[in-house]
Amino acid sequence: MSSSTERREYERLADFIRRNHAPIVKEWTEFARTLSPASDRMSKLALEDHIVDLLGFVADDLETVQTPREQFDKSRGDGPEESAFSQSAAELHAALRLADGFDIDQMVSEYRALRASVVKQWVAHHRNLAATDIEDLTRFNEAIDQAVTESVAHYTKTINDSRNLFLGVLGHDLRNPLGAISMGAQWMEKSGTTDAKQARVVSEIRLAAGRATQILNDLLDLTRSSFGTQIPVTKIRIDVAALCQEIADEFRAVNADRRFEVTHEGDPLVCCDPTRVGQVLSNLMGNAIQYGDVTSPIRVTVAGNDPDAVTINVHNFGSSIPPEVRKSIFQSWTRGQDVGKPSEHSTHLGLGLYIAKLIVEAHGGEISVVSNQQTGTCFSVRLPRG
């Protein structure tokens, strides 16, 4: 055996990575191309991004002396805070992949592929196991784990920052002009106009601003829920039957051809957020108007006989909800089937029932639906009293 062959057979992993970065990069790039659709339009250079630097940091890390405590910390993904590794290569890779449309699972899978590629190619060059190989493999896995931790942390932080920016834009930059439009339209309505066409246009502006505000509120709630933040509620003790009547009166004022029947039995008092519960009731009654039979009344009943909870039922006759739709009706972006002419006031986002479910669950309650051709459709909301 030549001295060159013997040297390569027993060369340390750090030297092997430096000498073989070209085939490692090639295999990394081929794997990254399989992560469609994120990689569909990426060039070879974009897919490779800074892999050579990342491999260099891994090799340097393998040769860095570390204490048992440092080794233990790295095994848990807690590397040195001031290391060049954690501040450049891993974070840069996360930033680039996020910008290129890779999701976090795809990014982590790249590290799995890198780990497998290096180990496979290194083992292929080793016929015998040297005493230092186990140490090198352990250190290599620790370095990759640390890279994954840093990349995921940076990816998550960037997403959270974007979420906060998105919420800020929705909550401030859009809400203010919508409020101004709504107030202006209300002022014009109160001021009166002699032109019937102008009066109709002003009324439509006010209604459109109200619908846009509701869409904004739904999107804000959806964004909070998507990032694991529960919808905030501020509870006070209210008469929920009176709240049902108030919401029904509001709908009756703009839907003169529809009948609402609100009844209650037992104790209607419950501790809840009246604005949020009103949002739920508004959604359920709005759906009853949109999808229900125009010749039949919409019945809202409040049952307060249970000492622990109050149940609100919103019932309408009309075409039933198909079983396959009922299974997913409380999920986001799901809408029912329009019966006849779609309502001109529909937001068409499919968020209403999903948001209603989030609100009810934030109160510790439950929401459900029963629907068939014989008895119609009934949404039930159960709210604990406390």
C-alpha positions as CSV (number, residue, x, y, z in Angstrom):
1,M,0.0,0.0,0.0
2,S,1.4,3.4,-1.0
3,S,2.0,6.1,1.6
4,S,-0.6,8.3,-0.1
5,T,-3.3,5.5,0.0
6,E,-2.5,4.8,3.6
7,R,-2.7,8.5,4.5
8,R,-6.1,8.8,2.9
9,E,-7.4,5.6,4.4
10,Y,-6.8,7.0,7.9
11,E,-7.2,10.7,7.3
12,R,-9.3,12.6,9.8
13,L,-12.9,13.6,8.9
14,A,-12.0,17.3,8.9
15,D,-9.3,16.8,6.2
16,F,-11.6,14.5,4.2
17,I,-14.4,17.2,4.1
18,R,-11.9,19.9,2.9
19,R,-10.5,17.6,0.2
20,N,-13.9,16.3,-1.0
21,H,-16.1,19.3,-0.8
22,A,-16.8,19.2,-4.6
23,P,-18.6,15.8,-4.6
24,I,-20.3,16.6,-1.3
25,V,-21.6,19.9,-2.8
26,K,-22.7,18.1,-6.0
27,E,-24.8,15.6,-4.0
28,W,-26.2,18.4,-1.8
29,T,-27.3,20.3,-4.9
30,E,-28.9,17.2,-6.5
31,F,-30.9,16.6,-3.3
32,A,-31.9,20.3,-3.0
33,R,-33.3,20.2,-6.5
34,T,-35.8,17.6,-5.4
35,L,-37.4,20.0,-3.0
36,S,-40.1,21.3,-5.4
37,P,-41.7,23.7,-5.9
38,A,-39.3,25.8,-3.9
39,S,-36.2,24.8,-6.0
40,D,-37.9,24.8,-9.4
41,R,-36.6,28.2,-10.6
42,M,-33.4,28.2,-8.6
43,S,-30.0,28.2,-10.3
44,K,-27.2,25.8,-9.4
45,L,-25.4,28.7,-7.7
46,A,-28.5,29.6,-5.7
47,L,-29.0,25.9,-4.6
48,E,-25.4,25.7,-3.5
49,D,-25.5,29.1,-1.8
50,H,-22.7,29.0,0.8
51,I,-22.3,25.3,1.3
52,V,-18.6,25.5,0.9
53,D,-18.4,27.9,3.8
54,L,-20.7,25.7,5.9
55,L,-18.5,22.7,5.3
56,G,-15.5,24.7,6.2
57,F,-17.0,25.7,9.5
58,V,-17.9,22.1,10.2
59,A,-14.3,21.1,9.4
60,D,-12.9,23.8,11.7
61,D,-15.3,22.8,14.4
62,L,-14.1,19.2,14.3
63,E,-10.6,20.4,15.0
64,T,-11.5,22.8,17.8
65,V,-10.6,21.6,21.3
66,Q,-13.7,21.4,23.5
67,T,-14.3,20.6,27.1
68,P,-16.8,17.9,28.2
69,R,-19.2,20.6,29.2
70,E,-19.0,22.2,25.8
71,Q,-19.5,18.8,24.2
72,F,-22.6,18.3,26.4
73,D,-24.0,21.7,25.5
74,K,-23.5,21.1,21.7
75,S,-25.2,17.7,21.9
76,R,-28.3,19.7,23.0
77,G,-27.9,22.2,20.2
78,D,-26.4,24.9,22.5
79,G,-23.2,26.0,20.8
80,P,-21.0,29.0,21.6
81,E,-22.9,32.2,21.1
82,E,-20.0,34.0,19.6
83,S,-18.9,31.3,17.2
84,A,-18.6,32.2,13.5
85,F,-20.6,29.1,12.8
86,S,-23.7,30.1,14.6
87,Q,-23.5,33.7,13.4
88,S,-22.9,33.2,9.7
89,A,-23.2,29.9,7.9
90,A,-26.2,28.3,9.6
91,E,-28.2,31.6,9.9
92,L,-27.3,32.6,6.4
93,H,-28.5,29.3,5.0
94,A,-31.8,29.7,6.9
95,A,-32.2,33.3,5.5
96,L,-31.5,32.2,2.0
97,R,-33.8,29.2,2.1
98,L,-36.6,31.2,3.6
99,A,-36.3,33.9,0.9
100,D,-36.3,31.1,-1.8
101,G,-39.6,29.7,-0.5
102,F,-38.3,26.6,1.3
103,D,-40.4,25.6,4.3
104,I,-38.7,24.7,7.5
105,D,-39.1,20.9,6.9
106,Q,-37.4,21.2,3.6
107,M,-34.5,23.2,5.1
108,V,-34.0,20.6,7.9
109,S,-34.1,17.8,5.3
110,E,-31.2,19.4,3.6
111,Y,-29.1,19.0,6.8
112,R,-30.2,15.3,7.0
113,A,-29.0,14.9,3.4
114,L,-25.7,16.6,4.1
115,R,-25.1,14.4,7.1
116,A,-25.8,11.3,5.1
117,S,-23.7,12.4,2.2
118,V,-20.6,13.2,4.2
119,V,-20.8,10.0,6.2
120,K,-21.5,7.8,3.2
121,Q,-18.6,9.2,1.2
122,W,-16.2,9.1,4.1
123,V,-17.1,5.5,5.0
124,A,-16.6,4.6,1.3
125,H,-12.9,5.8,1.6
126,H,-12.4,3.9,4.9
127,R,-11.7,0.2,4.8
128,N,-10.7,0.0,8.4
129,L,-12.0,1.9,11.5
130,A,-9.4,4.0,13.2
131,A,-9.5,4.8,16.9
132,T,-10.3,8.5,16.1
133,D,-13.2,7.8,13.7
134,I,-15.8,7.4,16.4
135,E,-14.7,10.7,18.0
136,D,-14.8,12.4,14.6
137,L,-18.3,11.1,13.8
138,T,-19.6,12.2,17.2
139,R,-18.1,15.7,16.7
140,F,-19.5,15.9,13.2
141,N,-23.0,15.0,14.3
142,E,-22.8,17.6,17.1
143,A,-21.7,20.2,14.6
144,I,-24.6,19.4,12.2
145,D,-27.1,19.4,15.1
146,Q,-25.8,22.8,16.2
147,A,-26.2,24.1,12.6
148,V,-29.8,22.8,12.5
149,T,-30.6,24.5,15.8
150,E,-29.1,27.8,14.6
151,S,-30.9,27.6,11.2
152,V,-34.3,26.7,12.7
153,A,-34.0,29.5,15.4
154,H,-33.1,32.1,12.7
155,Y,-35.9,30.8,10.4
156,T,-38.4,31.0,13.2
157,K,-37.3,34.4,14.3
158,T,-37.6,35.8,10.8
159,I,-41.1,34.3,10.4
160,N,-42.1,35.8,13.8
161,D,-40.8,39.2,12.8
162,S,-42.7,39.0,9.5
163,R,-45.8,38.0,11.4
164,N,-45.5,41.0,13.7
165,L,-45.0,43.3,10.8
166,F,-48.0,41.8,9.0
167,L,-50.1,42.3,12.1
168,G,-48.9,45.9,12.5
169,V,-49.8,46.7,8.9
170,L,-53.3,45.1,9.2
171,G,-54.0,46.5,12.7
172,H,-52.9,50.1,12.1
173,D,-52.2,51.0,8.5
174,L,-55.4,49.5,7.1
175,R,-57.8,49.8,10.1
176,N,-57.3,53.6,10.2
177,P,-58.3,54.4,6.6
178,L,-61.2,51.9,6.8
179,G,-62.4,53.7,9.9
180,A,-62.2,57.1,8.2
181,I,-64.2,55.7,5.2
182,S,-66.9,54.3,7.5
183,M,-67.2,57.5,9.6
184,G,-67.4,59.6,6.4
185,A,-70.1,57.5,5.0
186,Q,-72.1,57.5,8.2
187,W,-71.8,61.3,8.4
188,M,-73.0,61.7,4.8
189,E,-76.0,59.4,5.6
190,K,-76.9,61.4,8.7
191,S,-76.5,64.7,6.8
192,G,-79.0,63.5,4.2
193,T,-79.0,63.9,0.4
194,T,-81.7,64.8,-2.1
195,D,-80.5,62.4,-4.7
196,A,-81.7,58.8,-4.3
197,K,-78.8,57.4,-6.3
198,Q,-76.2,59.2,-4.2
199,A,-77.9,58.0,-1.0
200,R,-77.7,54.4,-2.3
201,V,-74.0,54.9,-3.2
202,V,-73.3,56.3,0.3
203,S,-75.1,53.3,1.9
204,E,-73.1,50.9,-0.2
205,I,-69.8,52.6,0.8
206,R,-70.7,52.2,4.5
207,L,-71.7,48.6,4.1
208,A,-68.5,47.8,2.0
209,A,-66.3,49.5,4.7
210,G,-68.0,47.3,7.3
211,R,-67.4,44.2,5.3
212,A,-63.8,45.1,4.8
213,T,-63.4,45.7,8.5
214,Q,-64.8,42.3,9.2
215,I,-62.4,40.7,6.8
216,L,-59.6,42.5,8.4
217,N,-60.7,41.3,11.9
218,D,-60.9,37.7,10.6
219,L,-57.5,37.9,9.0
220,L,-56.0,39.2,12.3
221,D,-57.6,36.4,14.2
222,L,-56.5,33.8,11.6
223,T,-52.9,35.1,11.8
224,R,-52.9,34.9,15.6
225,S,-54.2,31.3,15.5
226,S,-51.7,30.3,12.8
227,F,-48.8,31.2,15.1
228,G,-50.3,29.4,18.1
229,T,-51.6,32.6,19.8
230,Q,-55.1,32.2,21.3
231,I,-57.7,34.8,20.4
232,P,-57.8,37.3,23.3
233,V,-61.1,37.5,25.2
234,T,-62.2,39.9,28.0
235,K,-65.0,38.4,30.0
236,I,-67.8,40.1,31.8
237,R,-71.2,38.8,33.0
238,I,-73.9,39.4,30.4
239,D,-77.4,38.3,29.5
240,V,-76.6,36.3,26.4
241,A,-80.3,36.1,25.3
242,A,-80.3,39.9,25.2
243,L,-77.1,39.8,23.1
244,C,-78.8,37.4,20.7
245,Q,-81.8,39.7,20.4
246,E,-79.5,42.7,19.7
247,I,-77.7,40.9,16.9
248,A,-81.0,39.6,15.4
249,D,-82.4,43.2,15.4
250,E,-79.3,44.4,13.5
251,F,-79.9,41.8,10.8
252,R,-83.6,42.5,10.7
253,A,-82.9,46.1,10.0
254,V,-81.0,45.4,6.8
255,N,-83.0,42.2,5.9
256,A,-86.6,43.3,6.2
257,D,-87.8,40.2,4.3
258,R,-86.4,37.8,6.8
259,R,-88.0,36.7,10.1
260,F,-86.0,36.2,13.3
261,E,-87.5,34.4,16.4
262,V,-85.3,34.7,19.5
263,T,-86.4,32.8,22.6
264,H,-84.8,31.6,25.8
265,E,-85.5,29.5,28.9
266,G,-83.6,29.3,32.2
267,D,-80.8,31.5,33.3
268,P,-79.2,33.4,30.3
269,L,-76.4,34.9,32.3
270,V,-72.9,33.9,31.3
271,C,-69.4,35.3,31.8
272,C,-68.0,35.9,28.3
273,D,-66.5,38.5,26.0
274,P,-69.7,40.2,24.5
275,T,-67.9,41.5,21.5
276,R,-66.4,38.2,20.6
277,V,-69.6,36.2,21.3
278,G,-71.4,38.8,19.2
279,Q,-69.0,38.1,16.4
280,V,-69.9,34.4,16.6
281,L,-73.6,35.1,16.6
282,S,-73.3,37.5,13.7
283,N,-71.5,34.8,11.7
284,L,-74.1,32.1,12.5
285,M,-77.1,34.4,11.8
286,G,-75.5,35.7,8.7
287,N,-75.0,32.2,7.4
288,A,-78.6,31.4,8.2
289,I,-79.7,34.3,6.1
290,Q,-77.3,33.4,3.2
291,Y,-78.0,29.7,3.0
292,G,-81.5,29.4,4.6
293,D,-84.9,29.2,3.1
294,V,-86.2,32.8,2.7
295,T,-89.8,31.7,3.5
296,S,-88.9,30.2,6.9
297,P,-87.9,32.0,10.1
298,I,-84.5,31.9,11.6
299,R,-84.8,30.6,15.1
300,V,-82.3,31.5,17.8
301,T,-82.9,29.8,21.2
302,V,-80.9,30.2,24.4
303,A,-81.1,27.3,26.9
304,G,-79.9,28.2,30.4
305,N,-81.2,25.2,32.4
306,D,-77.7,23.7,32.8
307,P,-76.1,25.2,36.0
308,D,-72.7,24.9,34.3
309,A,-73.2,26.2,30.8
310,V,-75.5,28.1,28.4
311,T,-76.3,26.7,25.0
312,I,-77.2,28.9,22.0
313,N,-78.8,27.3,18.9
314,V,-79.2,29.1,15.6
315,H,-81.6,27.1,13.3
316,N,-82.7,27.6,9.7
317,F,-84.6,25.5,7.1
318,G,-83.2,25.1,3.6
319,S,-80.8,22.9,1.8
320,S,-78.8,20.7,4.2
321,I,-75.0,20.8,4.5
322,P,-73.6,17.7,2.8
323,P,-71.8,15.2,5.2
324,E,-68.4,15.7,3.5
325,V,-68.7,19.5,4.0
326,R,-69.8,19.1,7.7
327,K,-66.5,17.3,8.4
328,S,-64.4,20.3,7.5
329,I,-66.8,23.2,7.9
330,F,-65.0,24.6,11.0
331,Q,-61.6,24.6,9.2
332,S,-60.1,27.7,7.7
333,W,-60.8,28.6,4.1
334,T,-63.9,26.4,4.0
335,R,-67.2,27.7,2.7
336,G,-70.6,26.2,2.3
337,Q,-72.4,25.8,-1.0
338,D,-74.4,28.8,-2.1
339,V,-78.1,28.2,-2.6
340,G,-79.5,30.2,-5.4
341,K,-77.9,33.6,-5.8
342,P,-74.8,34.1,-3.7
343,S,-75.2,36.8,-1.1
344,E,-73.8,40.1,-2.2
345,H,-72.6,40.7,1.4
346,S,-70.5,37.5,1.6
347,T,-66.8,38.0,2.4
348,H,-66.0,34.8,0.3
349,L,-63.0,34.0,2.6
350,G,-64.3,30.9,4.3
351,L,-63.0,32.1,7.7
352,G,-66.2,32.9,9.5
353,L,-66.9,29.5,11.1
354,Y,-63.2,28.8,11.7
355,I,-62.9,32.1,13.6
356,A,-66.2,31.3,15.5
357,K,-64.7,28.0,16.6
358,L,-61.5,29.7,17.8
359,I,-63.6,32.2,19.8
360,V,-65.8,29.6,21.4
361,E,-62.7,27.5,22.3
362,A,-61.0,30.5,23.8
363,H,-64.0,30.6,26.1
364,G,-63.6,27.0,27.0
365,G,-66.8,26.1,25.0
366,E,-67.8,23.9,22.1
367,I,-69.5,24.5,18.7
368,S,-71.2,21.9,16.5
369,V,-73.6,21.6,13.7
370,V,-76.5,19.2,12.8
371,S,-78.0,19.4,9.3
372,N,-80.4,17.3,7.3
373,Q,-83.3,17.8,4.8
374,Q,-86.0,17.0,7.3
375,T,-85.1,19.2,10.3
376,G,-82.9,21.9,8.6
377,T,-79.5,23.2,9.9
378,C,-78.7,24.0,13.5
379,F,-75.5,25.4,14.8
380,S,-75.0,25.0,18.6
381,V,-72.7,26.9,20.8
382,R,-72.1,25.8,24.4
383,L,-70.5,28.4,26.7
384,P,-69.4,27.6,30.3
385,R,-70.9,30.1,32.7
386,G,-67.6,30.9,34.4
